Amino acid sequence: MILKLEPKTWLLIILALAFLTRVVGLNYSLPLLVVGDEPASVFGTLKMMELKTLLPVLHLDEFKPLLYYPPYLSYLYLPFFAVLLGLKFLFLNVSLEEFKNLIVADPASLFLAARFLSVIFGVGTVYLVYKIGKNIFKAETPALLAAGFLALSILHVNFSHWARHWGFATFFFTLVFYILSRDDFLPPKKYLWAALAAGLGVGVNYQVGLSAFFILFWFLFYDRLSLRVHFKKGRVYAAGGLFLALAALAFLLYPPGLVVKSDSTLLAGHSLGGLAGSYGFYLGKLFEAEPLLLFFFMIGLIYLFLQESRFFWIALAFIFLYVAVFYFFFFIVERYILMLYPIFALAAGYGLYALYSSTDLKLRPAVLGLGVLSFLFLLLVAIRFDLVLLKNDTRFQALEWVKTNLPPGSKIAVLASLTHLPTFPEAFSEQEKIDPASLRKRDLAELGLPDKFLFLPRYHALNLYAVTSESFFRTITNYLRENGYEYALYSPEFAKLRRADPALETSGEVIKTFAGFEASDDDFTNGFGGGLGNLFLREANGPTIVIKKI
């Protein structure tokens, strides 16, 4: 079916496309830190280096404000950050104190390194899917097609860009899957290695703990082994004990990593109807953003049922279990589905392969054409996503415009999430009076840096995104006028969230607008970003930003 190239050549092409679609746009928004959850593990690593410890449990008060996930990802970053910072200090002619301030004020290089690791793990996941496909389907073509689907699937491309745990968690689940699929691994070796990978994955994110059920399903329904026999031989205890020990170790090292927010008490307010709705939610999101992946996945399920029933039942059972767990115990959020993507890709790859193989010879060129066009479209979507990232975030664009068009020292109020302008000590003191809790270590570190290390000039800026005082925002227009502020840089979304004085939007002169989303659900860095329509219509990611002369 595949055009006449060696399988190894096709695999290299797929992996190259996977790498390029993930590495382009990697510097998106930096040095602004606007991608949710990225700072947690990165700053967790920096805190380990600052305190010279591998045991955050001994310094909970200092880690809690930074790190709210299990610590294994921070450990992974540690050697890379150590090398990078060592080299950076050697080549910069600064004092140790200035260097510390520089890293706190502008950690962009560290985030870039962490994002690059995410790219590597994302490409590694694509490779593992190929190997799983070969192991299960005993053929190159469906394995390559499965790898191709994952390489160009927009949600996986998206989250392979960021220093967030989702891509890493997906890698560890896929590693578990790969170990189980190997015929040359026999019990107990296979299940001990799978338990090891799953336990390490839990230390990245608790969701990988669900792979324990995948291991159990594989044990019972794919390898068709007897729990009773293996309990007698102690093998189940050994694998289970290894998994639990590694998972528990993560939370012994850092107990707050076990804390997860739930929208309700256990099982309260949930129903079977609501569960069905959650499956519908994900199907709808996939239809909006990944229609071809969904289409071939559905075809694949039919052929798997007919031809690879063992894998079919395991895949279906795990998908249903996975969504049900998140519905009953946590949230239903777009990005949570990422860990299921290796299964989706494998089913989709097999679906296209089986459709071609089972089609009459005269119609096979049509199926081949459908497959080629499908992958070209997937590539187009991935390229479009990268182009949006290259245009950068609207907040970054707005700050660049300020740098070019407004004189340094201008009095500017900044009201947009995670948006920051370098400021003077006088503005720092002024903000301290408004809300001391809104000031960050970054603000203080920035004050101690020479101007040459700042990516923007200094302004008399109030960086208000962390201010929570409702009374302040209710009277903000009067405050800015009375204190001589010349400009306001704000997002309507943020102003609405903080219930800011409506006069902020109705008064003054708009001098520049950067069009973006009006609701955070449309942020591409959080999920599907509103689907393909949004992706092709929007010029840049980020909220709408308005710059106004007061």
C-alpha positions in Angstrom: 0.0 0.0 0.0 2.7 2.5 1.0 4.5 4.2 -1.8 7.6 2.3 -2.8 10.2 3.2 -0.2 11.9 1.0 2.4 10.1 0.9 5.7 13.2 2.3 7.5 13.1 5.3 5.1 9.4 5.9 5.8 10.0 5.6 9.5 12.8 8.2 9.3 10.5 10.5 7.3 7.7 10.1 9.9 10.1 10.8 12.8 11.6 13.8 11.0 8.1 15.2 10.5 7.3 14.5 14.1 10.4 16.4 15.2 10.0 19.4 12.9 6.3 19.9 13.7 7.1 19.9 17.4 10.3 21.9 17.5 9.0 24.8 15.3 7.6 27.6 17.5 9.4 26.2 20.6 10.2 29.7 21.8 6.6 30.8 21.7 5.8 33.6 24.2 9.2 33.4 26.0 10.3 35.2 28.1 6.7 35.6 29.1 5.5 32.5 30.9 1.9 32.3 29.6 1.6 28.5 29.1 -0.3 27.1 32.1 1.5 24.6 34.4 4.9 25.0 32.8 6.5 26.8 35.7 5.7 24.1 38.2 8.3 21.5 37.4 10.8 24.0 36.0 10.8 26.1 39.1 10.7 22.9 41.2 14.0 22.0 39.6 15.4 25.5 40.3 14.4 25.3 43.9 16.2 21.9 44.2 19.3 23.5 42.8 19.0 26.6 45.1 18.5 24.5 48.2 21.0 21.8 47.1 18.5 19.0 47.8 16.9 16.1 46.2 14.4 15.8 49.0 11.7 18.4 48.6 9.8 16.7 51.5 12.3 18.4 53.9 11.5 21.8 52.5 7.8 21.8 52.0 7.2 25.4 52.9 9.5 26.5 50.1 8.4 24.0 47.5 4.6 24.3 48.0 4.1 27.7 46.3 6.0 26.4 43.2 5.5 22.6 42.7 2.1 21.0 42.7 2.9 17.8 40.8 4.9 14.7 41.6 8.7 15.5 41.5 10.1 13.0 38.9 9.8 15.5 36.0 11.8 18.0 38.1 14.4 15.3 38.6 14.6 14.7 34.9 15.2 18.4 34.2 17.9 18.6 36.9 21.1 17.4 35.0 20.2 19.4 31.9 19.6 22.6 33.8 22.8 22.1 35.8 24.8 21.9 32.5 23.0 24.8 30.9 23.4 27.1 33.9 27.0 26.2 34.3 27.8 27.0 30.7 25.7 30.2 30.9 27.6 31.4 34.0 31.0 30.7 32.4 30.2 32.8 29.3 28.4 35.7 31.1 30.6 38.4 32.7 28.4 38.8 35.8 28.6 38.4 39.5 27.0 35.4 41.2 24.3 37.6 42.6 23.5 39.2 39.2 23.4 35.7 37.7 20.9 34.5 40.3 18.7 37.6 39.6 19.0 37.0 35.8 17.8 33.4 36.1 14.8 34.4 38.2 13.9 37.4 36.1 14.4 35.7 32.8 14.4 31.9 32.9 13.6 31.6 29.2 16.6 29.4 28.4 15.5 26.9 31.0 12.0 26.7 29.7 13.4 26.3 26.2 15.5 23.4 27.3 12.5 21.8 29.1 10.4 22.2 26.0 13.1 20.6 23.9 13.0 17.6 26.2 9.2 17.5 25.6 9.9 17.4 21.9 12.3 14.4 22.3 9.8 12.5 24.4 7.0 13.3 21.9 9.1 11.9 19.0 10.0 9.0 21.2 6.3 8.3 21.7 5.8 8.2 18.0 8.6 5.7 17.6 7.2 3.5 20.4 3.8 3.5 18.6 5.5 2.2 15.5 7.2 -0.6 17.5 3.9 -1.5 19.2 2.2 -1.7 15.8 4.8 -4.0 14.5 4.5 -6.2 17.6 0.7 -6.4 17.6 -0.1 -6.4 13.8 3.1 -8.3 12.7 3.4 -6.0 9.7 5.2 -2.8 8.8 2.4 -0.9 7.0 -0.1 -0.5 9.8 2.7 0.3 12.2 4.0 3.1 10.0 0.5 4.4 9.4 -0.1 4.4 13.2 3.1 6.3 13.8 2.1 8.8 11.0 -1.2 9.5 12.7 0.4 10.2 16.0 3.2 12.2 14.4 0.7 14.6 12.9 -2.2 14.5 15.4 -2.7 18.1 16.4 -3.2 17.6 20.2 0.0 15.5 20.4 1.9 18.0 18.3 0.6 20.8 20.5 1.5 19.3 23.9 4.9 18.1 22.7 5.9 21.8 22.5 5.4 22.6 26.2 7.3 21.9 29.4 4.1 20.3 30.9 3.7 16.8 32.2 1.1 15.6 29.6 3.5 14.6 26.9 5.9 12.9 29.3 3.0 11.0 30.9 1.8 9.8 27.5 5.4 8.6 26.8 5.5 6.5 30.0 2.0 5.0 29.2 3.2 4.2 25.7 6.4 2.6 27.2 4.2 0.4 29.3 2.2 -0.6 26.2 5.4 -1.3 24.2 6.8 -3.6 26.9 3.6 -5.5 27.1 3.4 -5.9 23.3 6.9 -7.6 23.1 6.8 -11.3 22.4 10.3 -11.8 23.5 9.4 -10.6 27.0 7.8 -13.4 29.0 6.3 -13.3 32.4 7.4 -12.4 35.0 10.0 -10.2 33.2 7.4 -8.5 31.0 5.2 -7.5 33.8 8.0 -6.4 36.1 9.4 -4.0 33.4 5.8 -2.8 32.7 5.3 -2.1 36.4 8.6 -0.3 36.6 7.6 2.0 33.7 4.2 2.6 35.1 5.6 3.4 38.6 8.0 5.9 37.1 5.2 7.4 35.1 3.1 8.0 38.2 6.0 10.1 39.5 5.5 12.4 36.5 1.7 12.5 36.8 -0.8 10.5 38.8 -2.8 9.7 35.6 -0.2 7.2 34.5 -1.4 5.1 37.5 -4.3 4.1 35.3 -1.8 2.1 33.2 -2.0 -0.5 36.1 -5.4 -1.4 34.8 -4.0 -1.6 31.2 -1.4 -4.0 32.5 -4.1 -6.1 34.2 -6.3 -6.1 31.1 -3.3 -7.2 29.0 -2.5 -10.0 31.5 -6.0 -11.3 31.5 -7.3 -10.8 28.0 -4.2 -10.5 25.7 -1.7 -12.9 27.2 -4.7 -14.8 28.8 -2.8 -15.7 32.0 -4.2 -17.0 35.2 -4.1 -14.6 38.2 -4.5 -17.6 40.5 -1.4 -19.3 39.2 0.7 -16.2 39.2 -0.5 -15.2 42.7 0.7 -18.6 43.9 4.1 -18.1 42.4 4.3 -14.6 43.9 4.7 -12.9 40.5 1.7 -10.6 40.8 2.9 -9.5 44.2 6.3 -8.7 42.8 5.0 -6.6 39.9 2.3 -4.9 42.0 4.8 -4.2 44.8 7.3 -2.6 42.4 4.6 -0.4 40.9 3.3 0.7 44.3 6.8 1.3 45.7 7.9 3.6 42.8 4.5 5.4 42.8 4.6 5.8 46.6 8.2 7.0 46.5 7.2 10.0 44.4 4.7 11.1 47.0 7.0 10.3 50.0 9.6 12.5 48.4 6.9 15.2 47.8 3.5 14.6 49.5 1.8 17.7 48.0 2.2 16.1 44.6 -0.6 13.8 45.5 -3.1 16.7 45.9 -5.5 17.0 43.0 -8.4 19.4 42.8 -11.8 17.9 42.3 -15.0 19.7 41.4 -17.1 17.7 43.8 -16.9 15.1 46.5 -16.5 11.5 45.5 -19.2 10.4 43.1 -21.5 13.2 44.2 -23.7 14.7 41.4 -22.6 12.1 38.9 -24.7 9.7 36.9 -24.5 7.2 34.1 -26.1 9.8 31.9 -23.4 12.3 32.8 -20.8 9.6 32.0 -22.3 9.1 28.6 -22.2 12.9 28.1 -18.5 12.9 28.9 -17.9 10.3 26.1 -19.9 12.6 23.9 -17.8 15.6 24.9 -14.6 13.9 23.8 -16.1 12.6 20.6 -17.3 16.2 19.8 -13.9 17.7 20.5 -12.2 15.0 18.4 -14.7 15.8 15.6 -13.9 19.5 15.8 -10.1 19.2 15.8 -9.1 15.7 14.6 -11.9 14.5 12.3 -9.6 12.3 10.2 -8.1 10.6 13.3 -11.6 10.0 14.6 -12.8 8.7 11.2 -10.0 6.1 10.8 -10.1 5.3 14.5 -13.8 4.3 14.1 -13.0 2.2 11.0 -10.1 0.7 12.9 -12.3 -0.4 15.8 -14.5 -2.3 13.3 -11.6 -4.2 11.7 -9.9 -4.8 15.1 -13.2 -6.3 16.3 -13.2 -8.6 13.3 -9.5 -9.4 13.0 -7.7 -8.4 16.3 -10.3 -9.0 18.9 -7.9 -9.3 21.8 -6.5 -5.8 21.2 -10.0 -4.5 20.4 -11.5 -5.4 23.8 -8.4 -4.2 25.8 -8.4 -0.9 23.9 -12.2 -0.4 24.3 -12.2 -1.4 28.0 -9.3 0.9 28.8 -10.8 3.9 26.9 -14.1 3.5 28.8 -12.4 3.1 32.1 -10.1 6.0 31.6 -12.9 8.5 30.8 -15.1 7.1 33.6 -12.3 7.6 36.2 -11.8 11.2 35.2 -15.6 11.9 35.1 -16.3 10.4 38.5 -13.2 11.5 40.4 -11.7 14.5 38.7 -12.6 16.7 35.7 -13.5 16.3 32.1 -11.0 18.5 30.3 -9.8 18.3 26.6 -6.1 17.7 27.3 -6.8 14.7 29.6 -7.5 12.6 26.6 -3.9 12.8 25.3 -2.8 9.7 27.1 -5.2 7.7 24.9 -3.7 9.0 21.7 -1.4 6.0 21.2 -4.4 3.7 21.2 -6.3 6.1 18.8 -3.3 6.2 16.4 -2.8 2.4 16.4 -6.5 1.8 15.7 -6.5 4.5 13.0 -3.4 3.1 11.4 -4.9 -0.4 11.4 -8.2 0.9 10.1 -6.6 2.5 7.0 -4.4 -0.5 6.4 -7.3 -3.0 6.7 -9.6 -0.8 4.6 -7.1 -0.9 1.8 -6.4 -4.6 2.1 -10.0 -5.6 2.2 -11.0 -3.4 -0.8 -11.5 -4.7 -4.3 -8.3 -4.3 -6.4 -10.1 -1.8 -8.7 -11.0 0.4 -5.8 -7.7 0.3 -4.0 -6.2 3.4 -5.8 -9.2 5.4 -4.4 -8.4 4.2 -0.9 -4.7 4.9 -1.4 -5.6 8.4 -2.6 -7.8 8.9 0.4 -4.9 7.9 2.7 -2.5 10.2 1.0 -4.9 13.2 1.0 -5.6 12.5 4.7 -2.0 12.7 5.7 -1.4 15.8 3.6 -4.3 17.4 5.4 -2.9 16.4 8.8 0.4 17.8 7.8 -1.2 21.1 6.7 -3.0 21.4 10.1 0.3 20.8 12.0 2.1 23.4 9.8 -0.8 25.9 10.4 -0.5 25.3 14.1 3.3 26.0 14.0 2.7 29.1 11.9 0.3 30.4 14.6 3.0 29.8 17.2 5.6 31.6 15.1 3.4 34.7 15.1 3.7 34.5 18.9 1.3 35.2 21.6 -0.8 38.4 21.4 0.6 39.5 24.8 4.1 39.2 23.4 3.1 41.1 20.3 1.6 43.9 22.4 4.8 44.2 24.5 6.9 44.4 21.4 4.7 47.1 20.1 5.0 49.0 23.4 8.8 48.7 23.1 8.8 50.2 19.6 6.1 52.9 20.0 6.0 54.1 23.6 8.9 56.0 25.2 10.7 54.2 28.1 9.5 55.5 31.5 5.8 55.9 30.4 3.2 55.2 33.0 1.4 52.0 31.9 -1.1 49.8 33.6 -0.9 46.2 32.5 -4.1 44.2 32.9 -3.7 40.9 31.1 -3.0 37.4 32.5 0.7 36.6 33.0 1.7 39.8 31.2 4.7 41.8 32.5 6.7 44.9 31.8 10.0 45.7 33.5 9.4 48.5 36.0 11.1 51.0 38.3 11.4 50.8 42.1 8.8 53.6 42.5 6.2 51.5 40.6 7.2 48.5 42.6 6.5 50.3 45.8 3.2 51.7 44.5 2.1 48.2 43.6 3.2 46.9 47.0 0.7 49.4 48.5 -2.1 48.2 46.3 -1.6 44.5 46.9 1.7 43.2 48.5 0.8 39.6 47.6 0.7 40.5 43.8 4.5 41.0 43.7 6.6 38.0 42.6 10.2 37.1 43.2 10.7 37.8 39.5 9.7 41.5 40.1 12.3 41.9 42.9 15.0 40.1 40.9 14.4 42.3 37.9 14.9 45.4 40.0 18.4 44.2 40.8 19.4 43.7 37.1 21.2 46.2 34.8 19.0 47.3 32.0 21.2 45.5 29.4 19.8 42.1 30.7 16.1 43.1 30.1 14.3 42.2 26.9 12.2 45.4 27.2 13.1 48.8 28.5 11.7 49.8 32.0 8.4 51.6 32.3 6.6 53.0 35.3 4.4 49.9 35.0 1.8 48.3 37.3 1.7 44.6 36.5 -1.7 43.9 37.8 -2.5 40.3 36.7 -1.8 38.9 40.2 -3.8 41.6 42.0 -7.0 40.1 43.5 -8.6 43.2 45.2 -12.1 43.6 43.8 -12.4 47.1 45.4 -9.3 48.2 43.5 -10.5 47.0 40.1 -14.0 48.6 40.7 -12.3 52.0 40.8 -9.3 51.4 38.6 -10.2 54.0 35.9 -10.2 56.8 38.5 -7.1 55.5 40.1 -5.2 55.5 36.8 -6.4 59.0 36.0 -5.6 60.4 39.4 -2.1 58.9 39.4 -1.2 60.2 36.0 -1.1 56.9 34.0 -0.8 57.5 30.3 -1.7 54.1 28.9 -3.5 50.9 29.7 -2.6 47.5 28.2 -5.4 45.1 28.9 -7.4 42.1 27.7 -11.2 42.4 27.9 -11.3 38.8 29.1 -9.1 39.7 32.1 -11.0 42.9 32.8 -14.3 40.9 32.9 -12.8 38.2 35.1 -11.7 40.9 37.6 -15.0 42.8 37.3 -13.0 45.9 36.4 -14.7 49.3 36.1 -16.6 49.3 32.7 -15.2 52.8 32.1 -11.8 51.1 31.5 -13.2 49.9 28.1 -15.5 52.8 27.2 -13.2 55.7 28.0 -9.9 56.8 26.4 -8.5 56.3 22.9 -7.8 52.9 21.5 -4.4 53.1 19.7 -3.7 49.4 19.0 -5.6 46.1 19.2 -4.2 42.6 18.8 -7.0 40.2 18.0 -7.1 36.9 19.9 -9.5 34.8 21.8 -12.2 36.1 24.1 -12.4 33.1 26.4 -9.5 31.0 27.8 -11.2 27.8 26.5 -10.0 28.8 23.1 -6.3 28.9 24.1 -4.4 26.4 22.0 -1.9 25.7 24.7 -4.7 24.3 26.9 -6.3 21.9 24.4 -7.9 21.9 21.0 -8.4 25.7 21.1 -11.9 25.6 19.6 -11.2 23.3 16.8 -9.9 23.5 13.2 -12.0 26.5 12.3 -10.4 28.5 15.1 -7.0 27.4 14.1 -7.3 28.5 10.5 -9.2 31.7 11.2 -7.1 33.1 14.1 -3.9 35.0 13.3 -2.2 34.4 16.7 -2.8 32.7 20.0 -3.5 34.6 23.2 -6.3 36.8 24.4 -7.4 40.0 22.6 -5.1 42.8 23.8 -6.1 46.4 23.7 -3.6 49.3 24.1 -5.4 52.5 25.1 -4.3 56.0 25.8 -6.0 57.1 29.0 
